[in-house]
């Protein structure tokens, strides 16, 4: 069975999603007929085309979301919960098809794509369970003159903007709580990976999500279209995952219209290994934290700090593991490291590696662009990386592990905090007291203590400093981003 047949076996022929934008439950072309090519990063070949939405199309999406808003808002929480649960079940049933589609358009290794689908589906299961637990508050005013009633209501129409690196999970992490809260949404996925978003849109409809509750548009003009939607008074929420630079621009625009914003922005995660760490566990964690999605993740270990006593053993072990990874197309069953998303991404990684080498870094494995078709960069380990290197301050977003030695605990914390970002951090030590002390000292919204993976729908995901505003997931946190409190003073 070839790839096209595998994708088609559950009714998700990749060619189907060149048929239209998803607005008001209908598939439609862009108003001017323009298309966006979708490229397989393992070969550079065009595999499909999707509509390139215009301002007119964006307005139609807002109108469709507005038309559906009242009905969805008034749908019983139990009914909303059952629909979300069905979305989860369908994603599980179609998991292999969805994983193959992700591997094809994103390039990530099939094993990573399968993990993403499972993770993405969990947001529907978690929020299906939370949808029926949205409660208000009731109390007596301190003066005794009245009762205080607090009700929580859907915030309104939400514009959701997601990146290319996790095309399923970044969408469901926003869509599921928004729908659980009773909101309608317009999703703008990245133009590099639109097929997954459209495949999921069809799945939502099959699960019973009413027409207009979820709308999906793709465009090569994200700024003008987003600004136009934010200017519509019916839009009350913007949730964005992407770069800090773009996030700042969107925050400024949203401020003009006083729109609530959730921002999951850039990361520069430190991975700190102390002398007393379990070496094998630290190496296992480093491989997960660094090489999940070939390093193309905001939570990826971007800077690795290793205490002097364990440094050489850790560097040797990590370089051996990284050098052994199988590089290839994401759709190949044996691939462990797929291609980067674009040639531009490869060039950025190469620039950062060359800069580190010029500043004294030693290449332990990899270190140069592969001479092959597609957008590949090999798994790379650098030691003696200067804290002044560009990669210590920029997201690498690729399979490069830069190691810097440290001596004392305070130095490790100082290195970890030497960044404008504060999304995630990792700590390895057998000393629980040290682990908690360092976790408290590091400025980050999420900490993996003796763990290389921290993301969980049941936990609040988000950062501090320039890594964003608000939280996604967690008990009440995720849904709360899509609700507003209404206070009612009652006298009996």
Rosetta blueprint (number, residue, H / E / L):
1 X L
2 X L
3 X H
4 X H
5 X H
6 X H
7 X H
8 X H
9 X L
10 X L
11 X L
12 X L
13 X L
14 X H
15 X H
16 X H
17 X H
18 X H
19 X L
20 X L
21 X E
22 X E
23 X E
24 X L
25 X L
26 X E
27 X E
28 X E
29 X L
30 X L
31 X L
32 X L
33 X L
34 X L
35 X E
36 X E
37 X E
38 X E
39 X E
40 X E
41 X L
42 X L
43 X L
44 X L
45 X E
46 X E
47 X E
48 X E
49 X E
50 X E
51 X E
52 X L
53 X L
54 X L
55 X H
56 X H
57 X H
58 X H
59 X H
60 X H
61 X H
62 X H
63 X H
64 X H
65 X H
66 X H
67 X H
68 X H
69 X H
70 X H
71 X H
72 X H
73 X H
74 X L
75 X L
76 X L
77 X H
78 X H
79 X H
80 X H
81 X H
82 X H
83 X H
84 X H
85 X H
86 X H
87 X H
88 X H
89 X H
90 X H
91 X H
92 X H
93 X H
94 X L
95 X H
96 X H
97 X H
98 X H
99 X H
100 X H
101 X H
102 X H
103 X H
104 X H
105 X H
106 X H
107 X L
108 X L
109 X L
110 X H
111 X H
112 X H
113 X H
114 X H
115 X H
116 X H
117 X H
118 X H
119 X H
120 X H
121 X H
122 X H
123 X H
124 X H
125 X H
126 X H
127 X H
128 X H
129 X H
130 X H
131 X H
132 X H
133 X H
134 X L
135 X L
136 X L
137 X E
138 X E
139 X E
140 X E
141 X L
142 X L
143 X L
144 X L
145 X L
146 X L
147 X E
148 X E
149 X E
150 X E
151 X E
152 X E
153 X E
154 X E
155 X L
156 X L
157 X E
158 X E
159 X E
160 X E
161 X E
162 X L
163 X L
164 X L
165 X L
166 X L
167 X L
168 X L
169 X H
170 X H
171 X H
172 X H
173 X H
174 X H
175 X H
176 X H
177 X H
178 X H
179 X H
180 X H
181 X H
182 X L
183 X L
184 X L
185 X E
186 X E
187 X E
188 X E
189 X L
190 X L
191 X H
192 X H
193 X H
194 X L
195 X H
196 X H
197 X H
198 X H
199 X H
200 X H
201 X H
202 X H
203 X H
204 X H
205 X H
206 X H
207 X H
208 X L
209 X L
210 X L
211 X L
212 X L
213 X L
214 X E
215 X E
216 X E
217 X L
218 X L
219 X L
220 X L
221 X L
222 X H
223 X H
224 X H
225 X H
226 X H
227 X H
228 X H
229 X H
230 X H
231 X H
232 X L
233 X L
234 X L
235 X E
236 X E
237 X E
238 X E
239 X E
240 X E
241 X E
242 X L
243 X L
244 X H
245 X H
246 X H
247 X H
248 X H
249 X H
250 X H
251 X H
252 X H
253 X H
254 X H
255 X H
256 X H
257 X L
258 X L
259 X L
260 X E
261 X E
262 X E
263 X E
264 X E
265 X L
266 X L
267 X L
268 X L
269 X E
270 X E
271 X E
272 X E
273 X E
274 X L
275 X L
276 X L
277 X L
278 X L
279 X H
280 X H
281 X H
282 X H
283 X H
284 X H
285 X H
286 X H
287 X H
288 X H
289 X H
290 X H
291 X H
292 X H
293 X H
294 X H
295 X H
296 X L
297 X L
298 X L
299 X L
300 X L
301 X E
302 X E
303 X E
304 X E
305 X E
306 X E
307 X E
308 X H
309 X H
310 X H
311 X H
312 X H
313 X H
314 X H
315 X H
316 X H
317 X H
318 X H
319 X H
320 X H
321 X H
322 X H
323 X H
324 X L
325 X L
326 X L
327 X E
328 X L
329 X L
330 X L
331 X L
332 X L
333 X L
334 X L
335 X L
336 X L
337 X E
338 X L
339 X L
340 X L
341 X L
342 X L
343 X H
344 X H
345 X H
346 X H
347 X H
348 X H
349 X H
350 X H
351 X H
352 X H
353 X H
354 X H
355 X H
356 X H
357 X H
358 X H
359 X L
360 X L
361 X L
362 X E
363 X E
364 X E
365 X E
366 X L
367 X L
368 X L
369 X E
370 X L
371 X L
372 X L
373 X L
374 X L
375 X L
376 X L
377 X E
378 X L
379 X L
380 X E
381 X E
382 X E
383 X E
384 X L
385 X L
386 X L
387 X L
388 X L
389 X L
390 X H
391 X H
392 X H
393 X L
394 X L
395 X L
396 X L
397 X L
398 X L
399 X L
400 X E
401 X E
402 X E
403 X E
404 X E
405 X E
406 X E
407 X L
408 X L
409 X H
410 X H
411 X H
412 X H
413 X H
414 X H
415 X H
416 X H
417 X H
418 X L
419 X L
420 X L
421 X E
422 X E
423 X L
424 X E
425 X E
426 X E
427 X E
428 X E
429 X L
430 X L
431 X L
432 X H
433 X H
434 X H
435 X H
436 X H
437 X H
438 X H
439 X H
440 X H
441 X H
442 X L
443 X L
444 X L
445 X L
446 X E
447 X E
448 X E
449 X E
450 X L
451 X L
452 X L
453 X L
454 X L
455 X L
456 X L
457 X L
458 X L
459 X L
460 X L
461 X E
462 X L
463 X L
464 X E
465 X E
466 X L
467 X L
468 X E
469 X E
470 X L
471 X L
472 X E
473 X L
474 X L
475 X L
476 X L
477 X H
478 X H
479 X H
480 X H
481 X L
482 X L
483 X E
484 X E
485 X E
486 X E
487 X E
488 X E
489 X E
490 X E
491 X L
492 X L
